[in-house]
Amino acid sequence: MATIRKIIHVDMDAFYASVEQRDNPELRGKPLVVGGSPQGRGVVATASYEARKYGIHSAMPARQAVQLCPHAIFVRPRFDAYKEVSNKIREIFHRYTDLIEPLSLDEAYLDVTIDKLGIGSALEIAEQIKKAIKEELQLTASAGVSINKFVAKIASDINKPDGLKFIGPSSIEAFMEKLPVEKFHGVGKVTAEKMKQMGLHTGADLKKLSEETLVYRFGKTGHFYYNIVRGIDNRPVQPHRETKSLAAEDTFSYDLTEIEDMELKLEELAEIVHERLKKKNLSGRTITLKIKYSDFKQITRNRSYAHPVSDIKTIVDTAKSLLMSTEPAGHKIRLLGISLSNFGEAQPKQKVSKYTGQLSLF
């Protein structure tokens, strides 16, 4: 009989904004927007829960955030501070397991089927992790606990902020049947609307369709939908998989039309990629920019270097240069992504060109 896995998904609450409010008491209890400006330039990276009450959310144009809450406070992101906190959060995770799969600076999967401390209960481990984060870092996290990654991730969203939700094996299918289709991770807004037009509003509606029908209607993703509505997800937590490329991308709730907004988002994505490279001590020769437009047309542009690169400046500058090569003015962009590939060992203090300068030593 196969071992039932114990998976925890930990997701920090309004991470960037919470760090800012922790470090600056004057910001606590106030509607705070990280990213953008009160003049309406840029895009929202994260909004505090006080700001979210006004309808402000990540990826929203700052000008709309100002309209929704004119007295909102705007601050520039401090990615170095967020990375430092993220590293401390990972240290807490490692007290319980080394099977950790980071998804970004503020969320990760943990496999605690066998935990270092012999606690045995995934729910107890999640509670201890949340307590440690609150006591040691003065921040809150939400956690979902279940038998696989997909269900754990959905569970972590249920009682935010500072939430904890356990969805056990016997209740998974009933829970999935009641879940609105737009709440399924992997079902975007366009797909959710298509499903609703087909009369598919909940997991129970999806479950009525055969796997063949779902594949016919939604392509290969239909296999995924067939499984997730039944709570089936056999993907392991992968902390040490062979890395052929490292990427970060984001789909926006609102199309980006201003170049300044696009460049700010590239800076955020570059920080995430840089953090992942640093963690794995990797550098790559090829930087790729991915763009998806509002009409779902998708393009990629890439630039290769003679030597591996990994420093944040090179990643940011290259991504922005690749963006400008697509003549973005007048376009509506719904997704941006940055990836590095063609890996080699990091090369400290090695000049690559006048454009890139020196490589960082990590």
C-alpha positions in Angstrom: 0.0 0.0 0.0 1.3 3.4 -1.0 2.3 5.8 1.8 0.0 8.7 2.2 2.0 11.8 1.9 1.8 14.7 4.3 2.2 18.0 2.4 2.1 21.6 3.8 1.8 24.7 1.6 3.0 27.8 3.5 2.1 31.2 2.1 3.1 34.4 3.8 0.3 37.0 4.2 0.7 40.2 2.1 4.4 39.5 2.4 6.1 42.7 1.1 3.5 44.9 2.7 3.7 43.0 6.0 7.5 43.4 6.1 7.2 47.1 5.5 4.6 47.5 8.3 6.7 45.4 10.6 9.8 47.6 10.0 8.0 50.9 10.1 5.4 51.2 12.9 3.9 54.3 11.3 2.6 52.1 8.5 0.7 49.7 10.7 -3.0 49.6 10.4 -3.0 51.8 7.3 -3.7 51.1 3.6 -0.3 50.4 2.2 0.7 49.7 -1.4 4.1 48.4 -2.2 5.1 49.3 -5.8 3.8 52.2 -7.9 3.4 55.8 -6.8 0.7 58.1 -5.5 1.0 59.9 -8.8 -0.4 56.9 -10.5 2.7 55.5 -12.1 3.8 51.9 -11.9 1.9 48.8 -10.8 1.0 47.3 -7.4 3.3 44.6 -6.2 1.5 43.9 -2.9 -1.2 45.6 -0.9 -1.7 45.4 2.8 -5.0 43.9 4.0 -6.1 47.4 5.0 -5.7 48.5 1.3 -7.3 45.3 0.0 -10.6 46.4 1.7 -10.7 49.1 -0.9 -10.3 46.6 -3.8 -6.6 47.1 -4.3 -4.7 44.0 -5.3 -1.4 43.0 -6.8 -0.8 43.7 -10.6 -3.3 46.5 -10.5 -2.2 49.8 -12.1 -1.2 52.3 -9.4 -3.5 54.9 -10.9 -6.5 52.7 -10.3 -5.3 52.0 -6.7 -5.2 55.8 -6.1 -8.7 56.1 -7.4 -10.0 53.3 -5.1 -8.1 54.7 -2.1 -6.8 58.2 -2.5 -5.2 58.2 1.0 -3.3 54.9 0.4 0.4 55.1 1.3 2.8 54.0 -1.5 6.3 52.7 -0.9 9.0 51.3 -3.2 9.8 47.6 -2.9 12.9 46.7 -0.9 13.8 43.3 -2.4 17.0 42.9 -0.3 14.9 43.1 2.9 12.3 40.6 1.5 15.0 38.2 0.5 16.6 38.3 3.9 13.3 37.6 5.6 12.6 34.8 3.1 15.9 33.1 4.0 15.0 33.2 7.7 11.6 31.6 6.9 13.4 28.8 5.0 15.6 28.2 8.0 12.5 27.6 10.0 11.2 25.1 7.4 14.5 23.2 7.6 14.0 22.5 11.3 11.3 20.1 10.2 12.2 18.8 6.8 14.7 19.2 3.9 12.0 18.4 1.3 11.2 22.0 0.6 10.1 23.3 -2.9 10.1 27.1 -2.9 7.7 28.7 -5.3 8.7 32.3 -4.7 10.1 34.4 -1.8 6.9 34.0 0.2 5.6 30.5 -0.4 6.8 26.9 -0.5 5.7 23.3 -0.4 7.0 21.1 2.4 6.8 17.3 2.5 6.7 16.2 6.2 5.7 12.6 5.6 8.8 11.9 7.7 9.8 14.9 9.7 13.2 15.6 11.4 11.7 16.0 14.9 9.5 12.9 14.8 6.4 14.9 15.4 4.3 12.8 13.0 1.4 15.3 12.7 1.6 17.6 9.6 -1.1 19.8 11.3 1.1 20.2 14.4 4.1 21.0 12.3 2.2 23.6 10.4 1.1 25.2 13.7 4.6 25.2 15.0 5.9 26.8 11.8 3.3 29.5 11.9 4.1 30.1 15.6 7.8 30.4 14.9 7.3 32.8 12.1 5.1 35.0 14.2 7.4 34.9 17.3 10.7 35.2 15.6 9.9 37.4 12.6 6.8 39.2 13.7 4.9 38.1 10.6 2.0 35.9 9.8 1.7 33.0 7.4 -1.2 30.9 6.2 -0.8 27.2 5.8 -2.7 24.4 4.0 -2.3 20.8 5.0 -3.3 17.8 2.9 -2.1 14.7 1.1 -0.8 16.4 -2.1 0.4 19.7 -3.4 -2.7 20.8 -5.2 -5.1 20.4 -2.3 -2.6 21.9 0.2 -2.2 25.0 -1.9 -6.0 25.5 -2.2 -6.3 24.9 1.6 -3.8 27.7 2.4 -6.0 30.3 0.7 -9.1 29.5 2.7 -8.6 31.2 6.0 -6.2 34.0 5.1 -4.7 35.9 6.8 -3.0 33.9 9.6 -5.1 30.9 8.5 -4.6 27.1 8.9 -6.7 24.6 7.0 -6.5 20.8 6.9 -8.3 18.9 4.2 -8.0 15.2 4.9 -8.3 12.3 2.5 -11.9 11.5 3.3 -13.1 15.0 2.6 -11.1 16.0 -0.5 -13.6 15.0 -3.1 -16.6 16.6 -1.4 -14.5 19.8 -0.9 -13.5 19.9 -4.6 -17.1 19.3 -5.8 -18.2 22.5 -4.0 -15.3 24.6 -5.1 -16.0 27.2 -7.8 -14.1 26.6 -11.0 -12.3 30.0 -10.7 -10.8 28.8 -7.4 -9.0 25.9 -9.0 -5.3 26.7 -9.3 -4.4 26.4 -13.0 -7.9 27.7 -14.2 -7.4 31.3 -15.3 -10.0 33.9 -15.8 -10.5 33.2 -19.5 -10.8 29.5 -19.0 -13.1 30.0 -16.0 -15.4 32.1 -18.2 -15.3 29.5 -20.9 -16.3 26.9 -18.4 -19.2 28.9 -17.1 -20.5 29.5 -20.6 -20.5 25.7 -20.9 -22.5 25.4 -17.6 -19.5 24.4 -15.6 -19.6 26.4 -12.4 -18.2 24.1 -9.7 -16.0 21.1 -9.3 -19.1 18.9 -9.3 -20.0 20.2 -12.8 -16.5 19.4 -14.0 -16.7 15.9 -12.5 -19.6 15.0 -14.7 -17.5 15.2 -17.8 -15.3 12.3 -18.9 -11.6 12.7 -19.3 -12.0 12.4 -23.0 -14.5 15.2 -23.1 -12.3 17.5 -21.0 -9.3 16.8 -23.3 -11.5 17.5 -26.3 -12.8 20.8 -24.8 -9.5 22.1 -23.2 -6.7 20.2 -24.8 -4.0 18.4 -22.8 -5.0 20.5 -19.7 -8.1 18.4 -19.7 -6.2 15.5 -18.1 -5.2 17.9 -15.3 -8.7 19.1 -14.7 -10.0 15.5 -14.6 -7.5 14.6 -11.9 -7.7 17.8 -9.7 -11.4 17.7 -9.4 -10.9 14.3 -7.8 -8.1 15.6 -5.6 -5.5 13.6 -7.5 -2.0 15.1 -7.7 1.0 12.7 -7.7 3.6 15.4 -8.1 6.3 15.1 -5.5 7.9 18.0 -3.6 11.1 18.5 -5.6 13.9 20.4 -3.7 16.7 19.0 -5.8 15.5 18.4 -9.3 17.9 18.8 -12.2 17.6 22.4 -13.3 17.6 23.1 -17.1 16.2 26.6 -16.7 15.0 29.0 -13.9 12.1 31.2 -14.6 9.6 33.5 -13.0 6.4 34.8 -14.7 3.2 36.6 -13.7 -0.2 36.9 -15.3 -1.8 40.2 -14.6 -5.4 40.9 -13.6 -5.2 44.0 -15.8 -3.4 44.3 -19.1 -0.2 46.4 -18.8 -0.1 49.2 -21.3 2.5 51.6 -19.8 6.2 50.8 -20.4 7.0 52.0 -16.9 4.6 49.4 -15.5 6.1 46.6 -17.6 9.6 47.6 -16.5 8.7 47.6 -12.8 7.2 44.1 -13.2 10.4 42.9 -14.9 12.4 44.2 -11.9 10.2 42.1 -9.6 10.5 39.0 -11.7 14.3 39.5 -12.1 14.6 39.6 -8.3 12.8 36.3 -8.0 15.0 34.7 -10.7 18.1 36.1 -9.1 17.1 34.7 -5.7 16.6 31.2 -7.2 19.9 31.4 -9.0 21.6 32.3 -5.8 20.0 29.5 -3.9 21.2 26.9 -6.5 24.6 28.6 -7.1 23.8 28.7 -10.8 24.5 31.2 -13.6 23.2 31.0 -17.2 24.4 32.1 -20.6 20.9 32.7 -22.0 18.3 35.2 -20.8 14.8 34.8 -22.2 11.9 37.2 -22.1 8.4 35.8 -22.4 5.5 38.0 -23.4 1.8 37.2 -23.7 -0.5 39.8 -25.1 -4.2 40.5 -24.4 -5.1 38.5 -27.6 -3.1 35.5 -26.2 -0.4 35.8 -28.8 2.8 34.8 -27.2 6.4 35.6 -28.1 9.8 35.1 -26.7 13.1 37.0 -27.1 16.4 35.9 -25.8 20.0 37.0 -25.6 23.1 34.8 -25.0 26.4 35.7 -23.5 29.8 34.2 -23.9 30.1 33.6 -20.2 27.5 32.6 -17.6 25.7 35.6 -15.9 23.7 35.7 -12.7 23.9 39.2 -11.3 20.7 41.2 -10.9 21.8 44.1 -13.0 22.5 42.0 -16.0 19.2 40.2 -15.7 17.2 43.4 -15.3 19.0 45.3 -18.0 18.8 42.5 -20.5 15.1 41.9 -19.8 14.3 45.6 -20.3 16.4 45.7 -23.5 14.6 42.6 -24.9 11.2 44.2 -24.0 12.1 47.4 -25.9 13.2 45.3 -28.9 9.5 44.2 -29.2 8.3 47.8 -29.5 5.9 47.5 -26.5 4.3 50.9 -26.9 0.6 50.5 -27.8 0.5 46.9 -26.8 -1.6 45.3 -24.1 0.4 42.8 -22.1 -1.2 40.2 -19.8 1.9 38.1 -18.9 5.6 38.7 -18.5 8.3 36.1 -17.7 12.0 36.0 -17.4 14.1 32.8 -17.5 17.8 31.8 -17.5 19.1 28.7 -19.2 22.3 27.2 -20.7 23.7 26.9 -17.2 27.3 26.9 -16.1 29.1 27.3 -12.9 29.1 30.9 -11.5 32.2 32.7 -12.6 33.3 35.3 -10.0 34.9 38.6 -11.1 34.9 37.7 -14.8 34.2 40.4 -17.3 31.7 39.6 -20.0 31.3 42.9 -21.8 31.1 46.6 -21.3 27.3 46.1 -21.3 27.1 43.6 -18.5 30.1 44.6 -16.3 31.3 42.0 -13.8 29.6 38.9 -12.6 28.6 38.7 -8.9 30.4 36.4 -6.5 27.8 34.6 -4.4 
